[in-house]
Amino acid sequence: MTDRLERLKKLVRTFPNRPGVYLMHGSDGEIIYVGKAKSLKKRVSSYFRHASGYASPRLRKLVASIEDISTIRTETEAEALIVESRLIKKIMPFFNVDLKMNERYPYVHVTDDDFPRLEVTLRKGEGLHIGPYVSAGELRRVLRLIERYFPLRTCRHDFSKVHLSRPCLRHSLGKCLAPCVGFCSKGEYGDVLDDVVLLLRGQTLEVTDRLRKRMDRRAREMRFEEAARLRDTLRALWRFSRQKVSATLSADLDEDTWQVLCDLQGIVGLPTVPWRIDGFDISHSSGHETYGVVVVFEQGLPNPSLYRRFGIREVQGIDDFRSMRETVTRRYRKCLEGEAPLPQLILIDGGPEQLRFASEALSELGLSIPVISLAKREELVFTLDSEEPIELERNDPALRLLQRVRDESHRYAITTHRGKRQERLRRSALEEIPGIGKRRAAALLARFGSVQQIARLGESALMEVSGIGKSHARNILRHLGGIDDEKQG
């Protein structure tokens, strides 16, 4: 018992002070409890401070049953709430049923009145309920937006019994349509309510389309003050939509995806489910303009908002291995500074050598993130634990997931490189070459038409242009070199 607790305490001390989800495993490796945390280290360590002193028998039983703990790092506490909720639904751990029966996520209830209002409730009853909202902060943000720009009533008056002579202060502030004194019809009120329901259901595009049409109509009718309010609402909606949780979290975790992630965990021997996978690749043109990129997959889906690219600075010429090491180093140095969360798995595009250089970069940073590589053509999976690669069936879902990550990193690397190359091949690229300047650049473009065409020529062809000598031609080709020899590392 003492050895087990000491081993678990030592494990917990390695956890980060960052948001995430923790999974507690029993003696057979099964997941017996899933929890969320603002700080994984602080939350999980609290279980072992008074392991025998819990008043709840359930908690004492839980702590006594723990044999191992794995974690899933998340970017925010809100994301941890979502991940925890979905894992509990899919896995149904024994102790979550016992310990969390009373935990509820809020719904928004639209009351059944002539002029409905919104209520936040923890139970889904009769009538229209929207939710549940696993992030209380997200719900507060959307309710603040509704209160400011969608003037529904908040009072509990029964208009069939209460007759008011004047509206309340909220109407003067533009936050209520004042149906209590007949300042709006049921149809006008219903239009605003429909906007709110669509917004609560996440259908922001439909809301903005409705508001834009209404704004244009008010402007045509020369009701400019109302049109201006609708314009301000549209702007607020745009800002709100930019702050929403990433699209990979907008739908429930697919059961097949969960099974694939679990299979991948077993195939490559990961300590936890690879909820987040980082994929790396290198792209260059004959050693020129080398870029390293990282793509991020969450729940088996790409999250472009977390993609990053790095212009290689420390490596000269063609050296994919050291370029990979520099990219991995710079990526996770930023992660350690808090810019992004760490993944549960790193996938390198390449073979054992690329894998070795990536592993060296992680070791130098003091990180022990599992890292594998996927070689093209043979589609072999290389790990650090074995000299022999893992060969999976071509239709294996785990292999297909790795291929999607690898192909997306390849695509992003090529796109990055081409975009940067096009910047180099703009007209001013000629002017930036030492000794060329605007006059010679104009003469070259007048003769050959484009920078791309100039890059394909030889020295003798360039020297036919007045003012272009052998040294000039050599400088031009060196600067624009590699346009026809793009290489993907």
C-alpha positions in Angstrom: 0.0 0.0 0.0 2.7 2.4 1.0 4.8 1.6 -2.1 1.8 2.1 -4.3 1.0 5.5 -2.9 4.7 6.7 -3.0 4.9 5.5 -6.6 1.7 7.5 -7.5 2.8 10.6 -5.6 6.1 10.5 -7.5 4.2 10.2 -10.8 1.9 13.1 -9.9 4.9 15.4 -9.2 5.8 15.1 -13.0 2.3 16.5 -14.0 2.2 20.0 -15.3 0.6 23.0 -13.6 -1.7 23.3 -16.6 -5.3 22.5 -17.5 -6.2 19.0 -18.5 -8.1 15.8 -17.8 -6.8 12.9 -15.7 -7.7 9.3 -16.1 -7.3 7.0 -13.1 -6.7 3.3 -13.9 -7.4 0.2 -11.8 -5.5 -3.0 -11.4 -6.4 -4.3 -14.8 -5.6 -1.1 -16.5 -9.3 -0.1 -16.9 -10.2 3.5 -16.5 -12.1 3.8 -13.2 -12.4 7.6 -12.9 -12.1 10.6 -15.2 -11.7 14.1 -13.8 -10.9 17.7 -15.0 -8.4 20.1 -13.5 -7.3 23.7 -13.9 -3.9 22.5 -12.7 -3.3 18.8 -13.2 -0.5 18.6 -10.6 -2.4 20.4 -7.8 -5.7 18.6 -8.4 -4.4 15.1 -8.7 -2.0 15.5 -5.8 -4.9 16.5 -3.5 -6.2 12.9 -3.7 -3.1 11.6 -1.9 -2.7 14.2 0.9 -5.3 12.5 3.2 -5.8 9.2 1.4 -7.1 7.4 4.5 -8.9 10.4 6.0 -11.7 11.0 3.5 -15.2 11.2 5.1 -16.7 9.7 2.0 -16.3 5.9 1.7 -16.5 6.2 -2.1 -13.4 8.5 -2.2 -11.5 6.1 0.1 -12.4 3.2 -2.2 -11.4 5.2 -5.3 -8.0 6.2 -3.9 -7.4 2.6 -2.7 -8.2 1.3 -6.2 -5.8 3.5 -8.2 -2.8 1.8 -9.8 -1.9 4.3 -12.5 -2.8 7.8 -13.7 -2.6 9.2 -17.2 -3.3 12.7 -18.3 -4.6 14.6 -21.4 -3.3 18.2 -21.6 -5.8 20.7 -22.9 -5.3 24.3 -24.0 -7.9 25.8 -21.6 -10.0 24.8 -18.6 -13.1 25.1 -20.8 -11.6 22.5 -23.2 -10.9 20.2 -20.2 -14.6 20.4 -19.2 -15.6 19.3 -22.7 -13.0 16.5 -22.9 -14.0 15.2 -19.5 -17.7 15.2 -20.3 -17.2 13.2 -23.5 -14.9 10.7 -22.1 -17.3 10.0 -19.2 -20.1 9.5 -21.7 -18.0 7.1 -23.8 -16.2 5.1 -21.1 -18.7 5.3 -18.2 -16.1 4.8 -15.5 -17.4 3.1 -12.4 -16.4 5.8 -9.9 -17.8 8.6 -12.0 -21.2 7.1 -11.7 -20.8 7.0 -7.9 -19.0 10.3 -7.3 -20.6 12.6 -9.9 -24.3 11.7 -9.9 -25.2 15.2 -8.7 -23.0 17.1 -11.2 -25.1 19.0 -13.8 -24.3 21.2 -16.7 -26.6 24.2 -17.3 -29.3 24.5 -19.9 -31.1 27.7 -21.2 -34.8 27.4 -20.9 -37.1 29.5 -23.1 -40.3 30.0 -21.1 -43.7 29.3 -22.5 -45.2 32.8 -22.3 -46.7 35.2 -24.8 -43.4 37.1 -24.5 -40.9 34.4 -23.5 -37.8 35.1 -21.5 -34.6 33.1 -20.8 -33.9 31.1 -17.7 -30.7 29.1 -16.8 -31.5 25.8 -15.3 -29.6 22.6 -14.2 -32.4 20.2 -15.2 -33.9 19.6 -18.6 -37.7 19.7 -18.2 -40.6 20.4 -20.4 -40.5 23.1 -23.1 -37.6 24.4 -25.1 -34.2 23.7 -23.4 -30.9 24.5 -25.2 -27.7 22.9 -24.0 -26.1 21.5 -22.0 -23.3 24.0 -21.8 -20.2 22.3 -20.4 -18.4 25.6 -20.1 -20.0 28.1 -17.7 -17.8 30.8 -18.9 -18.9 30.3 -22.5 -22.5 30.4 -21.4 -21.9 33.7 -19.5 -20.3 35.3 -22.5 -23.3 34.4 -24.8 -25.8 35.6 -22.2 -24.0 38.9 -21.9 -24.1 39.3 -25.6 -27.8 38.6 -25.7 -28.5 41.0 -22.8 -26.7 43.8 -24.6 -27.8 43.4 -28.2 -31.0 41.3 -28.2 -33.6 43.2 -26.0 -35.7 40.4 -24.5 -37.5 40.9 -21.2 -36.0 39.6 -18.0 -38.9 40.5 -15.7 -41.3 37.8 -14.4 -44.5 39.8 -14.7 -47.6 37.9 -15.8 -49.0 40.4 -18.3 -52.5 38.9 -18.1 -52.6 40.1 -14.4 -50.2 43.0 -14.2 -50.8 46.2 -16.2 -48.0 48.7 -16.2 -48.3 52.4 -17.2 -44.6 52.9 -18.2 -41.6 50.7 -19.1 -38.7 50.0 -16.8 -35.2 51.4 -17.0 -34.0 48.5 -19.1 -36.1 49.9 -22.0 -34.5 53.3 -21.7 -31.1 51.6 -21.9 -32.2 49.7 -25.1 -32.1 46.3 -23.4 -35.9 45.5 -23.5 -38.6 46.0 -26.1 -41.1 46.8 -23.3 -43.9 44.4 -24.3 -45.3 45.2 -20.8 -46.7 48.5 -22.1 -47.3 47.4 -25.7 -44.2 49.0 -27.3 -43.7 46.0 -29.5 -46.0 43.3 -31.1 -45.7 39.6 -30.6 -44.3 39.3 -34.1 -41.5 41.9 -33.5 -40.6 40.2 -30.2 -40.7 36.8 -31.9 -38.1 37.9 -34.5 -35.7 38.8 -31.7 -36.4 35.6 -29.8 -35.8 33.6 -33.0 -32.4 35.3 -33.3 -31.5 34.4 -29.8 -32.5 30.7 -30.2 -30.4 30.4 -33.3 -27.4 32.0 -31.5 -27.8 29.7 -28.5 -27.8 26.7 -30.8 -24.5 27.9 -32.4 -26.1 28.9 -35.8 -24.3 32.3 -35.9 -24.2 32.5 -39.7 -28.0 32.3 -39.9 -28.3 35.0 -37.2 -26.0 37.4 -39.1 -27.9 36.8 -42.3 -31.2 37.6 -40.7 -29.7 40.7 -39.0 -28.1 41.9 -42.2 -31.4 41.7 -44.2 -33.2 43.5 -41.3 -30.5 46.2 -41.3 -30.7 46.8 -45.0 -34.5 47.0 -44.8 -34.3 49.6 -42.0 -31.9 51.7 -44.0 -34.2 51.6 -47.0 -37.0 52.8 -44.8 -34.7 55.6 -43.5 -34.9 54.2 -40.0 -31.2 54.9 -39.6 -31.0 54.7 -35.8 -32.4 51.2 -35.8 -30.1 50.2 -38.7 -27.1 51.5 -36.7 -28.1 49.3 -33.8 -28.3 46.3 -36.0 -24.9 47.1 -37.5 -23.4 47.3 -34.0 -25.0 43.9 -33.2 -23.4 42.4 -36.3 -20.0 43.6 -35.3 -20.5 42.2 -31.8 -21.5 38.8 -33.2 -18.4 38.8 -35.4 -16.1 39.4 -32.4 -18.0 36.8 -30.4 -17.6 34.2 -33.1 -13.9 34.8 -33.2 -13.6 33.8 -29.5 -15.5 30.5 -29.7 -14.1 27.1 -28.9 -12.2 25.5 -31.8 -14.3 23.6 -34.4 -12.8 20.3 -33.3 -14.8 20.6 -30.1 -18.1 21.5 -31.6 -19.4 18.0 -31.9 -19.5 14.9 -29.7 -16.5 12.6 -29.8 -17.2 9.9 -32.4 -17.1 6.4 -30.9 -15.1 5.1 -33.9 -12.5 7.9 -33.5 -12.2 7.1 -29.8 -11.5 3.4 -30.7 -8.9 4.4 -33.3 -7.1 6.6 -30.7 -7.2 3.7 -28.2 -5.9 1.3 -30.8 -3.0 3.7 -31.7 -2.2 4.0 -28.1 -1.7 0.2 -27.9 0.1 -0.1 -31.2 2.9 2.3 -30.4 2.9 1.8 -26.6 1.7 5.2 -25.4 1.1 5.9 -21.7 -2.2 7.7 -22.6 -4.7 8.2 -25.4 -3.2 10.5 -28.1 -5.9 13.1 -27.8 -3.6 15.7 -29.4 -1.1 14.7 -32.1 1.6 17.1 -33.5 2.8 16.3 -37.0 6.1 17.8 -38.4 7.5 18.2 -41.9 10.2 20.1 -43.8 10.1 21.8 -47.2 12.7 23.6 -49.3 13.9 24.3 -52.8 17.4 22.8 -53.3 18.4 24.0 -49.8 17.0 27.5 -50.3 14.2 28.9 -48.1 13.8 25.9 -45.8 10.7 25.9 -43.6 9.7 23.5 -40.9 6.0 23.2 -39.9 3.9 21.6 -37.3 0.2 20.7 -37.7 -2.1 19.7 -34.8 -4.8 17.1 -34.7 -7.3 17.0 -31.8 -9.7 14.1 -31.5 -8.5 12.8 -34.8 -9.4 16.1 -36.6 -7.1 19.0 -37.7 -7.1 22.2 -35.8 -5.5 24.8 -38.1 -5.6 27.5 -35.5 -2.7 25.7 -33.7 -0.6 25.2 -36.9 2.8 26.9 -36.8 5.7 27.4 -39.3 9.3 28.2 -38.8 11.8 29.6 -41.2 15.0 27.6 -40.7 17.8 29.8 -39.5 20.6 27.6 -38.1 21.0 25.2 -41.0 22.7 25.9 -44.3 22.0 24.0 -47.5 20.1 20.7 -47.8 20.0 19.1 -44.3 16.5 17.8 -43.5 17.7 16.1 -40.3 19.1 19.2 -38.6 16.2 21.3 -40.0 13.9 18.9 -38.3 15.8 19.2 -35.0 15.6 23.0 -35.2 11.9 22.9 -35.9 11.1 20.6 -33.0 13.3 22.6 -30.7 11.7 25.9 -31.5 8.2 24.5 -31.4 8.5 23.0 -27.9 10.5 25.8 -26.5 7.5 27.9 -27.2 5.2 25.3 -25.7 7.3 25.3 -22.5 6.9 29.1 -22.4 3.1 28.5 -22.4 2.3 29.4 -26.0 0.6 26.0 -26.7 -0.2 22.8 -25.0 2.0 19.7 -25.3 0.7 16.8 -27.3 0.4 13.1 -26.3 2.1 12.0 -29.5 4.6 13.5 -32.0 4.6 12.2 -35.6 7.7 13.0 -37.8 7.5 12.7 -41.6 10.4 10.4 -42.4 12.4 7.5 -41.3 14.6 6.5 -38.3 17.2 9.3 -38.9 14.5 12.1 -38.8 13.1 10.4 -35.7 16.5 10.3 -34.0 17.2 14.1 -34.6 13.7 14.9 -33.3 14.2 12.8 -30.2 17.5 14.6 -29.5 15.8 17.9 -29.7 13.2 16.8 -27.1 15.9 15.4 -24.8 17.8 18.7 -24.9 14.6 20.4 -23.8 14.1 17.9 -21.0 10.9 16.6 -22.5 9.8 12.9 -22.7 6.9 13.2 -25.2 6.4 9.9 -27.2 7.6 10.4 -30.8 7.3 8.2 -33.9 8.0 8.6 -37.6 6.1 7.4 -40.6 8.1 6.7 -43.8 6.7 7.3 -47.2 6.1 4.5 -49.8 6.4 1.5 -47.4 4.3 3.4 -44.8 6.4 1.9 -41.9 6.1 3.3 -38.4 9.4 3.7 -36.6 9.7 4.0 -32.8 12.5 4.7 -30.4 12.0 1.4 -28.6 12.7 -1.0 -31.4 15.1 -1.1 -34.4 12.4 -3.0 -36.3 9.6 -0.8 -37.7 5.9 -1.5 -37.2 4.1 -2.6 -40.4 0.4 -2.1 -40.3 -2.2 -3.3 -42.7 -2.9 -0.6 -45.3 -6.5 -0.4 -44.3 -5.8 -0.2 -40.6 -7.7 2.8 -39.1 -4.7 3.7 -36.9 -2.4 3.9 -39.9 -5.0 5.9 -41.8 -5.0 8.4 -39.0 -1.2 8.7 -39.0 -1.3 9.1 -42.8 -3.8 12.0 -42.4 -1.6 13.8 -40.0 1.5 13.2 -42.2 -0.3 14.3 -45.4 -1.6 17.4 -43.7 1.9 18.3 -42.5 3.1 17.7 -46.0 0.4 19.9 -47.5 1.0 22.7 -45.0 4.8 22.6 -45.6 4.4 22.8 -49.4 1.8 25.6 -49.0 4.1 27.5 -46.7 7.1 27.2 -48.9 5.2 28.2 -52.1 3.7 31.2 -50.4 7.1 32.4 -49.2 8.7 31.7 -52.5 6.1 33.8 -54.3 7.0 36.6 -52.0 10.6 36.2 -53.0 9.6 36.1 -56.7 7.7 39.4 -56.7 9.2 42.2 -58.8 11.1 43.7 -56.0 13.0 40.4 -55.6 15.1 41.4 -58.5 15.7 44.9 -57.1 17.0 43.4 -53.9 19.8 41.5 -55.6 23.1 43.3 -55.0 24.1 45.3 -58.1 20.8 45.0 -59.9 18.6 47.9 -58.8 15.5 49.2 -60.4 16.9 50.0 -63.9 18.4 46.6 -64.5 15.3 44.8 -63.0 13.1 46.7 -65.4 15.3 45.8 -68.4 15.2 42.1 -67.4 11.4 42.1 -66.9 10.9 43.9 -70.2 13.0 41.2 -72.0 11.8 38.0 -70.3 8.3 38.9 -68.9 8.4 37.5 -65.3 10.7 36.7 -62.4 9.7 33.0 -62.7 11.0 33.0 -66.3 14.2 34.7 -65.4 14.9 32.1 -62.7 14.7 29.3 -65.4 17.4 30.9 -67.7 21.1 30.4 -67.9 23.9 32.9 -67.4 24.4 33.5 -71.2 20.8 34.3 -71.8 20.8 36.9 -69.0 24.0 38.5 -70.2 22.2 39.4 -73.5 20.4 42.2 -71.6 22.3 45.5 -71.6 24.0 46.1 -68.2 24.0 42.5 -67.1 27.5 41.0 -66.8 28.7 37.6 -65.8 28.8 38.5 -62.1 25.3 40.0 -62.2 23.9 36.9 -64.0 25.5 34.6 -61.4 24.1 36.7 -58.5 20.6 36.6 -60.1 20.6 32.9 -60.5 22.0 32.3 -57.1 19.3 34.5 -55.6 16.4 33.0 -57.6 17.8 29.5 -57.7 15.8 26.3 -57.3 12.5 27.4 -58.8 12.2 24.2 -60.8 13.6 21.9 -58.2 11.2 22.2 -55.3 11.8 19.4 -52.8 9.7 18.2 -49.9 11.8 16.9 -47.0 
